[in-house]
Amino acid sequence: MLGARPLKRAIQREIEDALSEKILFGELKAGDLVVVDAEGEGILGEFTFRGELKVPAEPVMEEAAAGTDVPRAGAFDGPTAPRLNAGA
C-alpha cells in the first residue's frame, strides 16, 4: 500500500509536470478549461490533456452575479412548512 507522499509525487510527475509543459509550449492557454483523460491501463496507461474554451455560465447565474433580483439556481420556491408552537 502506498502512502500520501508517493501518491503526491506520482500526481506531480504525471499531471502537474505534463500540464506545466503544455502551458509553456502554448498548447493550453489562460482561461482554457483543461480536460484530463486517461488512455490505456496499468504501467502502459497515460494521461491526455485537452484545452477547451470555457462555456459561459447560464444567463440566470450571470444576472445573479450582476446583482439583479434573480433567485439563485436551485432556490426553493414552494410553500414552507408550518412552524410548530413549542409552548403548545
N, C-alpha and C positions, 0 to 999 in steps of 0.2 A: 504494500500500500504506500502511495506517495503522500508526502506532506504538503503543506502550503507553499514552502519555498521552491521545491521542484516544479510545482504547478505554476507558480508565478514566473519562473524562468522560462518555462515552456510557452506561456502566453506571450511573454516579451519577445521571445525568439520567433515564434510562428505568426503572431498577429501584429504586435507593435512595430517590430523591425520592418516587416513587409509593408505595413501601412506607411511608415516613415519614408521608405524608398519610393513608393508610389506618389506620395506628395512631393518629394524632392524632384522627381523626374517629370512632374506635371501631369501624371495620369489621373490624379484626383485634385480637384480644385476647391478653394474655400467656398463653403455653402453647399457642397455636394452632400447628398445622403449616401453613405457607404453601405453597400450590401455585401455581407460576408457570407460565403457559401463554402461547402466542403465537397471535394471530389475524391473518390477512392476511399479505401478503408485501411485501417492499421498503419503500418510504417510507410506504406506507399501513398497514403492519403495526403492531400494538401489543401490549404485554404485558397479560395479565389476571392478577389475583391473587385467590386464594380461601383463606380460613382454614378449616381443619378441625380438629376435636378430635384430639389425639394418641391413637393406638391404643396401649393398654397393651402392654408387652413380653410376650413369650411366658412362660408360667409357669416354664419351665426357667431362663430368664435372670433372672427375679425371685428365684427361690430361690437362684441362684448369687450374686446381689447381696446377698442377706440373709445370706450366709455359710454356708449349708448345704453339705453334701458332695455337690453335684451336678456332674457333668462339664460343662464349658462346651460350647456348641453347636459342632459340627464337630470335637470331640475324637476322636482315632483310637483305637478300641477293639480293633483287630485285632492279630494277632501281630506281634512285632517281628522284624526281620531279624537273623540270627545275626551275631555280631561276628567279624571276621576277625582272626586272630592275626598281628600284623605280624612276629613273630620266626620264624615257621614257614616 
